[in-house]
Amino acid sequence: MRADPAGVLTGAHFLDGDQACTEGALAAGARFAAGYPITPSTEIVERFAARIPTVGGVFIQMEDELASSIAILGAVWGGAKAFTVTSGPGFSLMMEHIGLAAMTETPCVFVNVQRGGPSTGLPTLPGQADMMQARWGSHGDYAIIALCPSSPQECFDLTIQAFNFSEQFRVPVMFMMDEVVGHMTEKVVIPPAAQIEVTPRRHTKLRPEEYKPYASGEDLVPEMAHAGEGYKFHITGLTHDERGYPAMNPSAQDKLVKRLKEKVERAVDRITMLEEDSLEDAEVIVVSYGITARVAQRAIEMAREKGVKVGKLRLITVWPFPEKRIAQLAEKVKAFVVPEMNLGQMVHEVERAAAGRARAILVPHAGGSVHRPEEILNVILEAVR
Amino acid sequence: MSAISELVVINPVEPFLRSDRMPHIWCPGCGIGTTVNCFARALIESGADLDKVAVVSGIGCTGRVAGYLKLDSFHTTHGRAIPFATGLKLANPELQVVVYSGDGDLSAIGGNHLIHAARRNLDIKVICVNNFTYSMTGGQAAPTTPLEAITTTSPYGAYEPAFNLPALAEAAGASYVARWTTYHVRQVARSMQEILKKKGFCFIEIISPCPTLFQRRNRLGDGLDTMKFYKEKSKTRHGVSTREVEMSLTGEIVVGKFVDRDRPDYLETMKAQLRSKLGERYIDPKTRIEEESCECA
């Protein structure tokens, strides 16, 4: 379906990434947000709080991130599209409800504007060290989708995509920004509502007496009902059967948890978004994401000027990890150079997918600033040798 | 014989229960089932539209209530029933949202959410079954455990002062606060009926036995003995200051309706404030939320 014009601020704007994310959420149909102040993400909910009363919806500032992250789940079961916004320390607190969202298959979006960690770390300075936490941070086995924008324009476009994926697959989607992308200001073009595709809630068409909350079809994604519609359904964080009833046994566990993973994994090709450039003749490929991809771009240009055959692969979808594409490319390149603003996270995935056919070389940065292009360039030059 | 089976079939609370989930997990003598019976009777008496009643529970023995009620029901995470209910209510204000959980869930791990929902005067109804202990995990001390009481984590007697839950709820801003025991089934049902009609944050504490873990360890007898104890020790004092209703292990239990006041609720204050500043530009959230999320009729 098309976006509701009430939430779409059509036009060319000069916005920072945080503001663009808010506009993306509004365009995607988010009409509920709960948040707790935390740098460098707060501007997203500040703008939402200012905008939503004239669009039609609710913002509530909760008492902590535990509360924010479950208030959005309540809102979704009440019929809204909903999201919350945070940074590292708050993201740690939200793990509980990323798990509940995965277990109850509640479509929602968690925005993490990453800063330096661990703990309080560098509140006002960038990091990319929550990438593994985004995938694995809550206990148990489950799958999520994570997207990583590199510009304010992408903060708008991909926030819509994040909501659409969450509705399509009924998973929590992690929107993994970083402080630099969140605070950099660039031109953001917001198209007319009629040109914005939004995925509606997968609402059951069955009558209450026929409806089972966790019976799924071919794509393994069950259909939802909302509270107040007469379905009288039960939703629990316990392992449950198709009726949504607790089922404390290994076979129910096997069936449910495998489906939670499988519904995302089997759709990996539809979820994967990559930006590729100059891969045809590449001997080395720089794999990067977020703001680091823009620094890497400069390093790639500098290497090309020196005649080095280096290509670019930017992860827009970070989870599920696009391992098939990395495996293909590993057949024909010497090495992957992986700059990231952490001490080695996604590089492990690249290494695993390359499976020894090409080297995966980390260009680490503990955070607080972006890499210098020369740091990446030096590793590229070493890798082609 | 046929007359007897007909009598069984017309148990008035059965339509409110998920009978396909019976038997329930609660122990003999436990008071939680009694409170559920009262709740079902309150729903009948209040004439509530059952399609619009949602129950939210946290974790623990009382946390299982949501799973046994044939209503839209949510069994959430430990301590977080209230913030889940907050989102649910704000997304669909037509819903009558009832939080049904235990003392540990609501006042320890969920204590912060309890006071903030009361402060906001959010229009949700909280039913807190207080058995003074964490029963699901085997009987540990809770913020409600009376001094001297033996639990698995206070093996020599509790020495932390306990929360006085009615005082906590009142101080934080609740519109309605009552306490009963599971002996007081009619009064419980009546209080539940009252909160189903009352706007704003409502809190009912129901003192309830855990014969398996709390009563036994403290040599307080079985479920029946506890009913006798509640009958003897309870004193109804409507309108009394909540400062005077502290609990002890074997002392008097002050019961009654302590607070019943009218304050504008969260959505009323939100809408009034936004309308006063934005005028015609303010759009009531209700309609948009429903339209935007799905193409369903």
Interface residues (C-beta under 8 A of the other chain):
Chain A: M1 D4 A6 G7 G29 R31 F32 A34 I52 P53 T54 V55 G56 G57 V58 I60 M62 E63 D64 L66 A67 S68 I70 A71 I72 L73 G74 A75 V76 W77 G78 G79 A80 K81 A82 E96 H97 L100 P200 R201 H203 K205 H226 A227 G228 E229 G230 Y231 K232 F233 H234 I235 T236 G237 L238 Y245 P246
Chain B: R18 D20 R21 L50 D51 K52 A54 V56 A66 G67 K70 L71 D72 S73 F74 H75 T76 T77 G79 R80 P83 F84 A85 T86 G87 L88 K89 L90 A91 N92 E94 L95 N112 H113 H116 M270 L274 L278 R281 Y282 I283 D284 P285 T287 R288 I289 E290 E291 E292 S293 C294 E295 C296
